[in-house]
Amino acid sequence: MSHSNASPKYRLAVSAGLDYDHAKHQSVQVNGETLRLEDDRASFDLNVRIQDYTGYPDSSPKTSPYFEHPLHKNDQYSICFTFTPKQDINGNDLVFGNDFDKPLRHRLPPGFNAALRVVKWTIDSSLDGDAYADKPYLYSPALASWNQFRIGEKGQAQSSLMEKDLVVEEGADGQGLEERSKLDIPSTAAERQKFFQKEKNRESFVFEIGRTYMADFGNQYLSFSETAIRLPGIHIPVSGMVDEDNHELRYVLKDNKTGEVYLVVSYNLIKQDSENAAQEESK
């Protein structure tokens, strides 16, 4: 149910899966239990956190201890996961970002291009894409885009790789320390992101079969409670971009060379006078 007196026009529901097919996705309990996803290519433990959350399912806590951590007191959301590939993947091939099945250009608000320039200047200079294409996309090299990145060990037990309140911090565990040292990967998150903005550094990195990696992505600029993008000097209401064709924001981890998708986290705005709202209530 809503946490405000006025009924919202939309409520958020988050799902996740290993490809784009919504029929195969699982519902995510935001700020709650870890979701395990696995196939013959990789395994993931996923936590999604959203500050001041009022969406589905109703069992989702409104917030998470994550937002009390010194690294995240200003953040509005987080996609945090472990990633254990079952084949080697070159670091230059893996991208992370947003894509869409249908055009957005007729729904993009004034100031959107300015907002993108601000993002590239202040947040992620390696961001690449075309928001005005028939199938819009905005991707960054995964190694350069994740806010926190941690290299783990090979052969870690798969039972509890990600506790629901775990905060991933930049660094490494066990043999992962040697991997970071071997490639001269900087120890701080900001310097690591800058390091992997160079293609030659990404090409020298391999996501190894059987090794567990941890990543966290989020920021203070996308507010799901207000359904708005908030950048310095720019406020873009996301609800104005929602219609029958466009009501989903998805984050995708994929191989940009082959097009193979590994992980999809889908944020769906559910209209409250629709049959979809009743369906979400029943989940």
C-alpha positions as a LaTeX table, in Angstrom:
\begin{tabular}{lrrr}
\hline
Residue & $x$ (\AA) & $y$ (\AA) & $z$ (\AA) \\
\hline
Met1 & 0.00 & 0.00 & 0.00 \\
Ser2 & 1.05 & 3.61 & $-0.40$ \\
His3 & 2.96 & 5.35 & 2.38 \\
Ser4 & 1.44 & 8.75 & 1.58 \\
Asn5 & $-2.05$ & 10.20 & 1.97 \\
Ala6 & $-2.50$ & 10.79 & $-1.75$ \\
Ser7 & $-2.58$ & 7.71 & $-3.93$ \\
Pro8 & 0.36 & 7.77 & $-6.34$ \\
Lys9 & $-0.32$ & 7.45 & $-10.06$ \\
Tyr10 & 2.48 & 4.89 & $-10.35$ \\
Arg11 & 4.21 & 2.45 & $-8.04$ \\
Leu12 & 7.57 & 0.87 & $-8.65$ \\
Ala13 & 8.21 & $-2.85$ & $-9.02$ \\
Val14 & 11.69 & $-4.30$ & $-9.50$ \\
Ser15 & 12.46 & $-7.61$ & $-11.15$ \\
Ala16 & 15.64 & $-9.30$ & $-12.33$ \\
Gly17 & 16.70 & $-12.06$ & $-14.66$ \\
Leu18 & 19.49 & $-13.41$ & $-16.83$ \\
Asp19 & 18.06 & $-12.08$ & $-20.10$ \\
Tyr20 & 15.46 & $-9.60$ & $-21.36$ \\
Asp21 & 12.51 & $-12.00$ & $-21.10$ \\
His22 & 10.20 & $-10.72$ & $-18.34$ \\
Ala23 & 8.50 & $-14.10$ & $-18.17$ \\
Lys24 & 11.75 & $-15.50$ & $-16.76$ \\
His25 & 12.36 & $-12.66$ & $-14.29$ \\
Gln26 & 11.96 & $-12.94$ & $-10.54$ \\
Ser27 & 10.50 & $-10.28$ & $-8.28$ \\
Val28 & 13.09 & $-8.42$ & $-6.20$ \\
Gln29 & 12.34 & $-7.61$ & $-2.57$ \\
Val30 & 13.88 & $-4.14$ & $-2.50$ \\
Asn31 & 15.89 & $-3.45$ & 0.69 \\
Gly32 & 15.23 & $-7.07$ & 1.62 \\
Glu33 & 16.47 & $-10.56$ & 0.91 \\
Thr34 & 19.25 & $-11.40$ & $-1.53$ \\
Leu35 & 18.14 & $-12.89$ & $-4.86$ \\
Arg36 & 20.16 & $-15.76$ & $-6.38$ \\
Leu37 & 20.25 & $-16.02$ & $-10.19$ \\
Glu38 & 22.21 & $-18.68$ & $-12.04$ \\
Asp39 & 22.51 & $-20.42$ & $-15.39$ \\
Asp40 & 25.24 & $-22.24$ & $-17.30$ \\
Arg41 & 27.11 & $-18.96$ & $-17.98$ \\
Ala42 & 27.30 & $-17.25$ & $-14.58$ \\
Ser43 & 25.84 & $-16.97$ & $-11.10$ \\
Phe44 & 24.75 & $-13.81$ & $-9.31$ \\
Asp45 & 23.68 & $-12.82$ & $-5.82$ \\
Leu46 & 21.74 & $-9.56$ & $-6.14$ \\
Asn47 & 20.64 & $-6.86$ & $-3.70$ \\
Val48 & 18.65 & $-3.81$ & $-4.81$ \\
Arg49 & 18.34 & $-0.91$ & $-2.38$ \\
Ile50 & 16.19 & 2.21 & $-2.79$ \\
Gln51 & 15.91 & 5.02 & $-0.28$ \\
Asp52 & 12.34 & 5.89 & 0.83 \\
Tyr53 & 10.92 & 2.94 & $-1.11$ \\
Thr54 & 7.12 & 2.72 & $-1.42$ \\
Gly55 & 6.80 & 0.22 & $-4.25$ \\
Tyr56 & 6.07 & $-3.49$ & $-4.63$ \\
Pro57 & 6.15 & $-5.93$ & $-3.01$ \\
Asp58 & 4.52 & $-4.51$ & 0.11 \\
Ser59 & 6.89 & $-6.62$ & 2.22 \\
Ser60 & 9.86 & $-4.51$ & 1.10 \\
Pro61 & 11.34 & $-2.32$ & 3.86 \\
Lys62 & 11.21 & 1.42 & 3.19 \\
Thr63 & 14.96 & 1.77 & 3.53 \\
Ser64 & 18.15 & $-0.19$ & 4.21 \\
Pro65 & 21.08 & 0.08 & 6.66 \\
Tyr66 & 23.14 & 0.48 & 3.46 \\
Phe67 & 22.16 & 4.17 & 3.35 \\
Glu68 & 23.62 & 4.73 & 6.83 \\
His69 & 27.09 & 3.67 & 5.68 \\
Pro70 & 29.53 & 6.61 & 5.27 \\
Leu71 & 29.99 & 5.79 & 1.57 \\
His72 & 26.28 & 5.99 & 0.82 \\
Lys73 & 24.60 & 8.58 & 3.06 \\
Asn74 & 23.72 & 10.73 & 0.03 \\
Asp75 & 22.84 & 7.90 & $-2.36$ \\
Gln76 & 19.29 & 7.20 & $-3.51$ \\
Tyr77 & 19.64 & 3.67 & $-4.87$ \\
Ser78 & 22.03 & 0.76 & $-5.32$ \\
Ile79 & 22.39 & $-2.31$ & $-7.53$ \\
Cys80 & 24.84 & $-4.56$ & $-5.70$ \\
Phe81 & 25.81 & $-8.05$ & $-6.78$ \\
Thr82 & 28.33 & $-10.84$ & $-6.81$ \\
Phe83 & 29.28 & $-12.17$ & $-10.23$ \\
Thr84 & 30.90 & $-15.57$ & $-10.78$ \\
Pro85 & 31.40 & $-16.29$ & $-14.50$ \\
Lys86 & 31.54 & $-19.84$ & $-15.81$ \\
Gln87 & 33.78 & $-18.84$ & $-18.72$ \\
Asp88 & 36.49 & $-16.22$ & $-19.12$ \\
Ile89 & 35.27 & $-12.78$ & $-20.27$ \\
Asn90 & 37.61 & $-10.03$ & $-21.44$ \\
Gly91 & 37.31 & $-6.86$ & $-19.39$ \\
Asn92 & 36.98 & $-4.71$ & $-22.49$ \\
Asp93 & 33.87 & $-6.58$ & $-23.64$ \\
Leu94 & 31.68 & $-6.27$ & $-20.55$ \\
Val95 & 29.47 & $-3.17$ & $-20.41$ \\
Phe96 & 26.89 & $-1.97$ & $-17.90$ \\
Gly97 & 24.11 & 0.52 & $-18.47$ \\
Asn98 & 20.62 & 1.16 & $-19.78$ \\
Asp99 & 18.88 & 0.14 & $-22.97$ \\
Phe100 & 15.33 & 0.27 & $-24.30$ \\
Asp101 & 13.26 & $-1.65$ & $-26.84$ \\
Lys102 & 11.40 & 1.36 & $-28.24$ \\
Pro103 & 12.27 & 4.96 & $-29.18$ \\
Leu104 & 12.34 & 7.59 & $-26.45$ \\
Arg105 & 13.04 & 10.68 & $-28.53$ \\
His106 & 9.41 & 11.84 & $-28.58$ \\
Arg107 & 9.30 & 11.61 & $-24.76$ \\
Leu108 & 12.67 & 13.09 & $-23.85$ \\
Pro109 & 12.17 & 16.35 & $-21.92$ \\
Pro110 & 13.89 & 19.66 & $-22.66$ \\
Gly111 & 17.35 & 19.69 & $-21.15$ \\
Phe112 & 18.02 & 15.99 & $-21.64$ \\
Asn113 & 21.13 & 16.56 & $-23.77$ \\
Ala114 & 22.43 & 18.98 & $-21.16$ \\
Ala115 & 21.79 & 16.36 & $-18.49$ \\
Leu116 & 23.81 & 13.80 & $-20.46$ \\
Arg117 & 26.71 & 16.23 & $-20.76$ \\
Val118 & 26.60 & 16.77 & $-17.00$ \\
Val119 & 26.64 & 13.00 & $-16.43$ \\
Lys120 & 29.68 & 12.57 & $-18.68$ \\
Trp121 & 31.45 & 15.49 & $-17.06$ \\
Thr122 & 30.69 & 14.77 & $-13.40$ \\
Ile123 & 29.91 & 11.06 & $-13.14$ \\
Asp124 & 31.11 & 8.88 & $-16.01$ \\
Ser125 & 33.26 & 10.19 & $-18.86$ \\
Ser126 & 33.29 & 6.74 & $-20.51$ \\
Leu127 & 29.50 & 6.78 & $-21.01$ \\
Asp128 & 28.55 & 6.08 & $-24.62$ \\
Gly129 & 25.23 & 5.70 & $-26.39$ \\
Asp130 & 22.39 & 7.20 & $-28.39$ \\
Ala131 & 19.25 & 8.26 & $-26.53$ \\
Tyr132 & 17.56 & 9.24 & $-29.81$ \\
Ala133 & 18.00 & 5.90 & $-31.61$ \\
Asp134 & 15.12 & 3.54 & $-32.44$ \\
Lys135 & 16.47 & 1.32 & $-29.66$ \\
Pro136 & 18.16 & 3.80 & $-27.29$ \\
Tyr137 & 21.11 & 2.75 & $-25.16$ \\
Leu138 & 23.60 & 4.25 & $-22.71$ \\
Tyr139 & 26.47 & 1.92 & $-21.79$ \\
Ser140 & 29.78 & 2.28 & $-20.00$ \\
Pro141 & 32.63 & $-0.21$ & $-19.63$ \\
Ala142 & 31.61 & $-2.15$ & $-16.53$ \\
Leu143 & 35.06 & $-1.87$ & $-14.95$ \\
Ala144 & 34.94 & 1.92 & $-15.25$ \\
Ser145 & 31.30 & 2.46 & $-14.28$ \\
Trp146 & 30.82 & 0.49 & $-11.05$ \\
Asn147 & 31.13 & 2.68 & $-7.97$ \\
Gln148 & 32.72 & $-0.10$ & $-5.95$ \\
Phe149 & 34.52 & $-3.17$ & $-7.30$ \\
Arg150 & 36.02 & $-6.04$ & $-5.36$ \\
Ile151 & 37.95 & $-9.05$ & $-6.66$ \\
Gly152 & 37.39 & $-12.25$ & $-4.73$ \\
Glu153 & 38.80 & $-15.73$ & $-4.77$ \\
Lys154 & 38.26 & $-18.70$ & $-7.03$ \\
Gly155 & 36.03 & $-21.52$ & $-5.86$ \\
Gln156 & 34.21 & $-19.59$ & $-3.13$ \\
Ala157 & 31.26 & $-21.41$ & $-1.58$ \\
Gln158 & 28.12 & $-20.37$ & $-3.43$ \\
Ser159 & 25.73 & $-20.62$ & $-0.48$ \\
Ser160 & 26.08 & $-17.13$ & 0.98 \\
Leu161 & 28.18 & $-14.86$ & $-1.20$ \\
Met162 & 26.03 & $-11.81$ & $-0.51$ \\
Glu163 & 24.29 & $-11.08$ & 2.79 \\
Lys164 & 21.33 & $-8.73$ & 2.43 \\
Asp165 & 22.98 & $-5.86$ & 4.35 \\
Leu166 & 26.49 & $-6.32$ & 2.96 \\
Val167 & 28.16 & $-3.11$ & 1.78 \\
Val168 & 30.70 & $-3.81$ & $-0.96$ \\
Glu169 & 33.85 & $-1.71$ & $-0.65$ \\
Glu170 & 36.66 & $-1.26$ & $-3.15$ \\
Gly171 & 39.41 & $-3.83$ & $-2.76$ \\
Ala172 & 40.05 & $-7.56$ & $-2.90$ \\
Asp173 & 39.97 & $-10.75$ & $-0.85$ \\
Gly174 & 42.55 & $-13.51$ & $-0.66$ \\
Gln175 & 43.96 & $-14.30$ & $-4.10$ \\
Gly176 & 42.14 & $-11.26$ & $-5.45$ \\
Leu177 & 44.77 & $-9.05$ & $-3.81$ \\
Glu178 & 47.39 & $-10.61$ & $-6.07$ \\
Glu179 & 45.18 & $-10.04$ & $-9.13$ \\
Arg180 & 44.82 & $-6.33$ & $-8.39$ \\
Ser181 & 48.54 & $-5.99$ & $-7.71$ \\
Lys182 & 49.55 & $-7.90$ & $-10.84$ \\
Leu183 & 47.64 & $-5.48$ & $-13.07$ \\
Asp184 & 48.52 & $-2.36$ & $-11.04$ \\
Ile185 & 44.84 & $-1.63$ & $-10.42$ \\
Pro186 & 44.62 & 1.42 & $-8.12$ \\
Ser187 & 43.33 & 0.84 & $-4.61$ \\
Thr188 & 40.67 & 3.59 & $-4.56$ \\
Ala189 & 37.38 & 3.45 & $-6.44$ \\
Ala190 & 37.84 & 6.78 & $-8.22$ \\
Glu191 & 41.34 & 5.93 & $-9.44$ \\
Arg192 & 40.25 & 2.43 & $-10.51$ \\
Gln193 & 37.43 & 3.95 & $-12.58$ \\
Lys194 & 39.89 & 6.35 & $-14.19$ \\
Phe195 & 42.37 & 3.50 & $-14.80$ \\
Phe196 & 39.78 & 1.42 & $-16.65$ \\
Gln197 & 38.65 & 4.30 & $-18.83$ \\
Lys198 & 41.71 & 3.36 & $-20.90$ \\
Glu199 & 40.94 & 0.56 & $-23.33$ \\
Lys200 & 44.37 & $-1.07$ & $-23.04$ \\
Asn201 & 43.87 & $-1.50$ & $-19.29$ \\
Arg202 & 40.46 & $-3.10$ & $-19.81$ \\
Glu203 & 41.89 & $-5.44$ & $-22.44$ \\
Ser204 & 44.49 & $-6.68$ & $-19.97$ \\
Phe205 & 41.81 & $-7.67$ & $-17.44$ \\
Val206 & 39.95 & $-10.99$ & $-17.58$ \\
Phe207 & 36.88 & $-11.92$ & $-15.57$ \\
Glu208 & 38.08 & $-15.44$ & $-14.80$ \\
Ile209 & 36.02 & $-18.58$ & $-14.80$ \\
Gly210 & 35.13 & $-19.55$ & $-11.22$ \\
Arg211 & 36.37 & $-16.33$ & $-9.61$ \\
Thr212 & 33.85 & $-14.24$ & $-7.69$ \\
Tyr213 & 33.65 & $-10.48$ & $-8.22$ \\
Met214 & 31.57 & $-7.96$ & $-6.28$ \\
Ala215 & 30.18 & $-4.75$ & $-7.74$ \\
Asp216 & 28.01 & $-1.91$ & $-6.51$ \\
Phe217 & 26.40 & 0.75 & $-8.68$ \\
Gly218 & 24.28 & 3.66 & $-7.49$ \\
Asn219 & 24.25 & 7.39 & $-6.89$ \\
Gln220 & 22.34 & 10.38 & $-5.56$ \\
Tyr221 & 21.06 & 11.60 & $-8.92$ \\
Leu222 & 18.19 & 9.22 & $-9.74$ \\
Ser223 & 15.43 & 9.50 & $-7.15$ \\
Phe224 & 12.88 & 6.70 & $-7.36$ \\
Ser225 & 10.82 & 8.21 & $-4.53$ \\
Glu226 & 10.36 & 11.37 & $-6.63$ \\
Thr227 & 10.66 & 9.54 & $-9.98$ \\
Ala228 & 13.07 & 12.25 & $-11.08$ \\
Ile229 & 16.64 & 12.76 & $-12.27$ \\
Arg230 & 18.38 & 15.36 & $-10.12$ \\
Leu231 & 21.63 & 16.79 & $-11.46$ \\
Pro232 & 23.37 & 20.05 & $-10.54$ \\
Gly233 & 21.01 & 22.75 & $-11.82$ \\
Ile234 & 18.75 & 20.23 & $-13.61$ \\
His235 & 15.59 & 18.45 & $-12.41$ \\
Ile236 & 13.90 & 16.08 & $-14.89$ \\
Pro237 & 10.60 & 14.42 & $-13.87$ \\
Val238 & 10.73 & 10.82 & $-15.08$ \\
Ser239 & 6.95 & 10.44 & $-14.84$ \\
Gly240 & 6.64 & 12.73 & $-17.86$ \\
Met241 & 8.50 & 10.11 & $-19.90$ \\
Val242 & 6.08 & 7.32 & $-18.98$ \\
Asp243 & 3.35 & 6.12 & $-21.34$ \\
Glu244 & 1.90 & 2.79 & $-22.46$ \\
Asp245 & 5.06 & 2.00 & $-24.44$ \\
Asn246 & 7.70 & 3.36 & $-22.06$ \\
His247 & 7.37 & 2.47 & $-18.39$ \\
Glu248 & 10.55 & 0.51 & $-17.73$ \\
Leu249 & 14.09 & 1.48 & $-16.82$ \\
Arg250 & 16.45 & $-1.45$ & $-17.01$ \\
Tyr251 & 20.09 & $-1.88$ & $-16.12$ \\
Val252 & 21.93 & $-4.44$ & $-18.21$ \\
Leu253 & 25.23 & $-6.27$ & $-17.85$ \\
Lys254 & 26.20 & $-7.61$ & $-21.26$ \\
Asp255 & 29.02 & $-8.58$ & $-23.58$ \\
Asn256 & 29.13 & $-5.69$ & $-26.02$ \\
Lys257 & 31.14 & $-7.73$ & $-28.52$ \\
Thr258 & 28.77 & $-10.69$ & $-28.81$ \\
Gly259 & 25.56 & $-9.07$ & $-27.53$ \\
Glu260 & 25.19 & $-11.78$ & $-24.89$ \\
Val261 & 23.21 & $-10.55$ & $-21.88$ \\
Tyr262 & 24.24 & $-11.72$ & $-18.40$ \\
Leu263 & 22.03 & $-9.74$ & $-16.02$ \\
Val264 & 18.98 & $-7.49$ & $-16.32$ \\
Val265 & 17.56 & $-5.45$ & $-13.42$ \\
Ser266 & 14.24 & $-3.94$ & $-14.43$ \\
Tyr267 & 12.52 & $-1.00$ & $-12.72$ \\
Asn268 & 8.87 & $-0.90$ & $-13.80$ \\
Leu269 & 6.41 & 1.89 & $-13.04$ \\
Ile270 & 3.01 & 0.24 & $-12.52$ \\
Lys271 & $-0.03$ & 2.40 & $-13.19$ \\
Gln272 & $-2.35$ & 2.18 & $-10.20$ \\
Asp273 & $-5.64$ & 2.04 & $-12.09$ \\
Ser274 & $-4.46$ & $-0.82$ & $-14.27$ \\
Glu275 & $-4.84$ & $-4.58$ & $-14.03$ \\
Asn276 & $-1.07$ & $-4.72$ & $-13.59$ \\
Ala277 & $-1.42$ & $-3.10$ & $-10.16$ \\
Ala278 & $-3.70$ & $-5.91$ & $-8.99$ \\
Gln279 & $-1.29$ & $-8.47$ & $-10.40$ \\
Glu280 & 1.63 & $-6.94$ & $-8.50$ \\
Glu281 & $-0.41$ & $-6.88$ & $-5.27$ \\
Ser282 & $-0.98$ & $-10.62$ & $-5.61$ \\
Lys283 & 2.73 & $-11.49$ & $-5.91$ \\
\hline
\end{tabular}
